[in-house]
């Protein structure tokens, strides 16, 4: 029963049963020990795990490869790396499973340290397997990755699907796209799903969307990552109808919607201004609990509702968010400005500051744009003057465009000229066009005062 509860959605019941068993004087077996440790790992309660560890020491269960590996895994999941190392050192007869458990702990934090453990494995006469290499490759830095790749080739694992996929994915995550692609083309066998996903992701980053789609559509059993990379390719390539067709097919195959799926599809709704479809997707996300507590998904929902013309839904989503960041506030401020409510945009900007958020160049551009659209000249000028003095943000071309346009539209040509003269870089054609239009509207004599 303890084993069953440890693997269930209620691992705390495994702990309850264990302590009842102990109070009745029943002996602790190795299977019970490892199961209850797994429950502690799932709950991340190191205090209980250490109590169980102490009971295991009394029965000498901690020195076996099986029991010791469970302890290593437990301490690793609780981010207690030193305790994991001590548990490893106490194993009397280590095997490759023990070493892999330790490698898994170190690879989550320090790629150099995990490479050291891998070398230690070799020094003690153990031959690393595909699990060993995949653990270390998962978070390997560029420098460590090249050393690992050389070792993989020397040990003959370069054509192992599991290892080669990890190498390609690691090169891709480190931004070494050319090396990742070279590894993929050098493989004798067909690319695995993981390797295909990594290479398709590289194609997407390089705007080679058609190649990404063709590669992914050849997969016989794509996973949810494959579908999400495919949807991203369609969204960025403008294949909007195909994206929704693929999404429907993905769902019929039983794949769940996650935050990456939501990101791609909501971005399409924003681009085509399809409020009805955006609301349907929002409802599906709520129903399936996909990304329901994810700030990124909520921010994309805010952007979608603003661009699709539903400021009311945008504010409602904002109010329902558990965690908001600067992007969340900026989305609403931008929406208020775009929908002709500049005074409310300024109120929200003040609220944002009161909540402790310091505006960046994007947030300042949003509130300046609101002033520009609403004709709030004095408020816009005050904000522009505060950019460097108060917020330590250097104005960029877009900020100057906002201010010059605001001044020129309301006949403040002399001030617009001064702003242009003080620009730290050359004004672009847009600024000169707005200035000349202002001169034409109000007369050149307006400059002289």
FENBEL-V118492 format. One record per backbone hydrogen bond with DSSP energy under -0.5 kcal/mol. NH is the residue of the N-H (numbers start at 1). CO is the residue of the C=O. E is the energy in kcal/mol with one decimal. If there is no record, write none. Layout:
nh=NH co=CO e=E
nh=NH co=CO e=E
//
This chain:
nh=5 co=1 e=-2.7
nh=6 co=2 e=-2.3
nh=7 co=3 e=-1.2
nh=8 co=5 e=-1.0
nh=13 co=10 e=-1.7
nh=14 co=11 e=-1.0
nh=15 co=11 e=-1.1
nh=16 co=12 e=-2.0
nh=17 co=13 e=-2.3
nh=18 co=14 e=-2.0
nh=19 co=15 e=-2.3
nh=20 co=16 e=-1.9
nh=21 co=17 e=-2.7
nh=22 co=18 e=-2.4
nh=23 co=19 e=-2.1
nh=24 co=20 e=-1.3
nh=25 co=22 e=-1.5
nh=26 co=21 e=-2.0
nh=29 co=27 e=-0.6
nh=33 co=29 e=-2.6
nh=34 co=30 e=-2.4
nh=35 co=31 e=-2.1
nh=36 co=32 e=-2.6
nh=37 co=33 e=-1.7
nh=38 co=34 e=-1.9
nh=39 co=35 e=-1.6
nh=40 co=36 e=-1.9
nh=41 co=37 e=-2.3
nh=42 co=38 e=-2.2
nh=43 co=39 e=-1.8
nh=44 co=40 e=-1.3
nh=45 co=40 e=-1.5
nh=46 co=44 e=-0.5
nh=49 co=45 e=-1.7
nh=50 co=46 e=-2.3
nh=51 co=47 e=-1.5
nh=52 co=48 e=-2.3
nh=53 co=49 e=-2.3
nh=54 co=50 e=-2.2
nh=55 co=51 e=-1.9
nh=56 co=52 e=-2.2
nh=57 co=53 e=-2.1
nh=58 co=54 e=-1.4
nh=59 co=55 e=-0.8
nh=59 co=56 e=-0.5
nh=60 co=57 e=-1.3
nh=61 co=56 e=-2.6
nh=62 co=56 e=-0.5
nh=64 co=61 e=-0.7
nh=68 co=64 e=-3.0
nh=69 co=65 e=-1.9
nh=70 co=66 e=-1.5
nh=71 co=67 e=-1.8
nh=72 co=68 e=-2.3
nh=73 co=69 e=-2.4
nh=74 co=70 e=-2.4
nh=75 co=71 e=-2.8
nh=76 co=72 e=-2.4
nh=77 co=73 e=-2.2
nh=78 co=74 e=-1.3
nh=79 co=76 e=-1.7
nh=80 co=75 e=-3.2
nh=81 co=79 e=-0.6
nh=84 co=80 e=-1.9
nh=85 co=81 e=-2.3
nh=86 co=82 e=-2.1
nh=87 co=83 e=-2.3
nh=88 co=84 e=-2.0
nh=89 co=85 e=-2.5
nh=90 co=86 e=-1.3
nh=91 co=88 e=-1.6
nh=92 co=63 e=-2.2
nh=93 co=63 e=-0.8
nh=94 co=92 e=-0.5
nh=99 co=95 e=-2.0
nh=100 co=96 e=-2.5
nh=101 co=97 e=-2.1
nh=102 co=98 e=-1.9
nh=103 co=99 e=-2.7
nh=104 co=100 e=-2.3
nh=105 co=101 e=-1.4
nh=106 co=102 e=-2.2
nh=107 co=103 e=-2.6
nh=108 co=104 e=-0.7
nh=108 co=105 e=-0.5
nh=109 co=106 e=-1.4
nh=110 co=106 e=-2.5
nh=114 co=110 e=-2.2
nh=115 co=111 e=-1.8
nh=116 co=112 e=-1.8
nh=117 co=113 e=-1.9
nh=118 co=114 e=-2.0
nh=119 co=115 e=-2.2
nh=120 co=116 e=-2.0
nh=121 co=117 e=-2.3
nh=122 co=118 e=-1.8
nh=123 co=119 e=-2.3
nh=124 co=120 e=-1.7
nh=125 co=122 e=-1.7
nh=126 co=121 e=-2.2
nh=128 co=126 e=-0.6
nh=133 co=129 e=-2.1
nh=134 co=130 e=-2.3
nh=135 co=131 e=-2.1
nh=136 co=132 e=-1.7
nh=137 co=133 e=-2.7
nh=138 co=134 e=-1.3
nh=139 co=136 e=-0.6
nh=140 co=137 e=-1.0
nh=145 co=141 e=-2.8
nh=146 co=142 e=-1.6
nh=147 co=143 e=-1.2
nh=148 co=144 e=-2.6
nh=149 co=145 e=-2.7
nh=150 co=146 e=-2.0
nh=151 co=147 e=-2.1
nh=152 co=148 e=-2.8
nh=153 co=149 e=-2.1
nh=154 co=150 e=-2.4
nh=155 co=151 e=-2.1
nh=156 co=153 e=-1.2
nh=157 co=152 e=-2.6
nh=158 co=152 e=-0.6
nh=160 co=157 e=-1.6
nh=161 co=159 e=-0.5
nh=164 co=160 e=-3.3
nh=165 co=161 e=-2.1
nh=166 co=162 e=-1.4
nh=167 co=163 e=-2.4
nh=168 co=164 e=-2.5
nh=169 co=165 e=-2.6
nh=170 co=166 e=-2.2
nh=171 co=167 e=-2.7
nh=172 co=168 e=-2.4
nh=173 co=169 e=-2.5
nh=174 co=170 e=-1.5
nh=175 co=172 e=-1.4
nh=176 co=171 e=-2.5
nh=177 co=175 e=-1.6
nh=180 co=176 e=-2.1
nh=181 co=177 e=-2.6
nh=182 co=178 e=-2.1
nh=183 co=179 e=-2.4
nh=184 co=180 e=-2.0
nh=185 co=181 e=-2.3
nh=186 co=182 e=-1.4
nh=187 co=183 e=-0.7
nh=187 co=184 e=-0.7
nh=196 co=192 e=-2.5
nh=197 co=193 e=-2.6
nh=198 co=194 e=-2.1
nh=199 co=195 e=-2.4
nh=200 co=196 e=-2.7
nh=201 co=197 e=-2.1
nh=202 co=198 e=-1.6
nh=203 co=199 e=-2.3
nh=204 co=200 e=-2.2
nh=205 co=201 e=-2.1
nh=206 co=202 e=-1.6
nh=207 co=204 e=-1.6
nh=208 co=203 e=-3.4
nh=209 co=207 e=-0.8
nh=212 co=208 e=-1.9
nh=213 co=209 e=-2.5
nh=214 co=210 e=-2.6
nh=215 co=211 e=-2.2
nh=216 co=212 e=-2.3
nh=217 co=213 e=-2.6
nh=218 co=214 e=-0.6
nh=218 co=215 e=-0.7
nh=219 co=216 e=-1.5
nh=227 co=223 e=-2.0
nh=228 co=224 e=-2.1
nh=229 co=225 e=-2.6
nh=230 co=226 e=-2.3
nh=231 co=227 e=-2.6
nh=232 co=228 e=-2.1
nh=233 co=229 e=-2.1
nh=234 co=230 e=-2.2
nh=235 co=231 e=-2.7
nh=236 co=232 e=-2.5
nh=237 co=233 e=-1.5
nh=238 co=234 e=-0.7
nh=238 co=235 e=-0.6
nh=239 co=234 e=-2.3
nh=240 co=238 e=-1.5
nh=243 co=239 e=-1.9
nh=244 co=240 e=-1.7
nh=245 co=241 e=-2.0
nh=246 co=242 e=-2.8
nh=247 co=243 e=-2.1
nh=248 co=244 e=-2.1
nh=249 co=245 e=-2.0
nh=250 co=246 e=-2.8
nh=251 co=247 e=-2.0
nh=252 co=248 e=-1.9
nh=253 co=249 e=-1.4
nh=254 co=251 e=-1.5
nh=255 co=250 e=-1.9
nh=262 co=258 e=-2.3
nh=263 co=259 e=-2.2
nh=264 co=260 e=-1.8
nh=265 co=261 e=-2.2
nh=266 co=262 e=-2.8
nh=267 co=263 e=-1.6
nh=268 co=264 e=-1.3
nh=269 co=265 e=-1.9
nh=270 co=266 e=-2.0
nh=271 co=267 e=-1.9
nh=272 co=268 e=-2.3
nh=273 co=269 e=-0.6
nh=273 co=270 e=-0.5
nh=274 co=269 e=-1.9
nh=275 co=273 e=-1.0
nh=278 co=274 e=-2.1
nh=279 co=275 e=-2.7
nh=280 co=276 e=-2.0
nh=281 co=277 e=-2.4
nh=282 co=278 e=-2.3
nh=283 co=279 e=-2.5
nh=284 co=280 e=-2.0
nh=285 co=281 e=-2.4
nh=286 co=282 e=-2.1
nh=287 co=283 e=-2.5
nh=288 co=284 e=-2.7
nh=289 co=285 e=-0.8
nh=290 co=285 e=-1.4
nh=291 co=289 e=-0.8
nh=294 co=291 e=-1.4
nh=295 co=293 e=-0.6
nh=298 co=294 e=-2.0
nh=299 co=295 e=-2.5
nh=300 co=296 e=-2.0
nh=301 co=297 e=-2.2
nh=302 co=298 e=-2.4
nh=303 co=299 e=-2.2
nh=304 co=300 e=-2.5
nh=305 co=301 e=-2.6
nh=306 co=302 e=-2.1
nh=307 co=303 e=-2.5
nh=308 co=304 e=-1.8
nh=309 co=306 e=-1.3
nh=310 co=305 e=-2.9
nh=311 co=309 e=-0.7
nh=314 co=310 e=-1.7
nh=315 co=311 e=-2.5
nh=316 co=312 e=-1.9
nh=317 co=313 e=-2.5
nh=318 co=314 e=-2.2
nh=319 co=315 e=-2.6
nh=320 co=316 e=-1.4
nh=321 co=317 e=-0.6
nh=321 co=318 e=-1.2
nh=329 co=325 e=-1.7
nh=330 co=326 e=-2.5
nh=331 co=327 e=-2.2
nh=332 co=328 e=-1.5
nh=333 co=329 e=-2.5
nh=334 co=330 e=-2.8
nh=335 co=331 e=-2.1
nh=336 co=332 e=-2.6
nh=337 co=333 e=-2.0
nh=338 co=334 e=-2.5
nh=339 co=335 e=-1.8
nh=340 co=337 e=-1.4
nh=341 co=336 e=-2.9
nh=345 co=341 e=-1.7
nh=346 co=342 e=-2.0
nh=347 co=343 e=-1.8
nh=348 co=344 e=-2.7
nh=349 co=345 e=-2.1
nh=350 co=346 e=-2.1
nh=351 co=347 e=-2.4
nh=352 co=348 e=-2.6
nh=353 co=349 e=-1.8
nh=354 co=350 e=-2.3
nh=355 co=351 e=-1.7
nh=356 co=353 e=-1.7
nh=357 co=352 e=-1.9
nh=359 co=357 e=-0.6
nh=364 co=360 e=-2.4
nh=365 co=361 e=-1.8
nh=366 co=362 e=-2.1
nh=367 co=363 e=-2.1
nh=368 co=364 e=-2.3
nh=369 co=365 e=-2.5
nh=370 co=366 e=-1.7
nh=371 co=367 e=-1.9
nh=372 co=368 e=-2.4
nh=373 co=369 e=-2.7
nh=374 co=370 e=-1.9
nh=375 co=371 e=-0.9
nh=375 co=372 e=-0.5
nh=376 co=371 e=-2.1
nh=377 co=375 e=-1.6
nh=380 co=376 e=-2.2
nh=381 co=377 e=-2.5
nh=382 co=378 e=-2.3
nh=383 co=379 e=-2.2
nh=384 co=380 e=-2.3
nh=385 co=381 e=-2.4
nh=386 co=382 e=-1.5
nh=387 co=383 e=-0.8
nh=387 co=384 e=-0.7
nh=388 co=384 e=-0.5
nh=389 co=385 e=-1.0
nh=390 co=386 e=-2.2
nh=391 co=386 e=-2.3
nh=392 co=388 e=-0.6
nh=393 co=387 e=-3.0
nh=394 co=392 e=-0.5
nh=399 co=396 e=-0.6
nh=400 co=396 e=-1.9
nh=401 co=397 e=-2.4
nh=402 co=398 e=-2.0
nh=403 co=399 e=-2.1
nh=404 co=400 e=-2.8
nh=405 co=401 e=-2.3
nh=406 co=402 e=-2.3
nh=407 co=403 e=-2.4
nh=408 co=404 e=-2.8
nh=409 co=405 e=-2.3
nh=410 co=406 e=-0.8
nh=410 co=407 e=-0.6
nh=411 co=408 e=-1.3
nh=412 co=407 e=-2.9
nh=413 co=411 e=-1.3
nh=416 co=412 e=-2.0
nh=417 co=413 e=-2.6
nh=418 co=414 e=-1.9
nh=419 co=415 e=-2.3
nh=420 co=416 e=-2.3
nh=421 co=417 e=-2.5
nh=422 co=418 e=-1.8
nh=423 co=420 e=-1.3
nh=432 co=428 e=-1.7
nh=433 co=429 e=-2.3
nh=434 co=430 e=-2.3
nh=435 co=431 e=-2.3
nh=436 co=432 e=-2.6
nh=437 co=433 e=-2.2
nh=438 co=434 e=-2.0
nh=439 co=435 e=-2.2
nh=440 co=436 e=-2.3
nh=441 co=437 e=-2.2
nh=442 co=438 e=-2.8
nh=443 co=439 e=-2.1
nh=446 co=443 e=-1.9
nh=447 co=444 e=-1.9
nh=448 co=444 e=-0.7
nh=449 co=445 e=-0.9
//
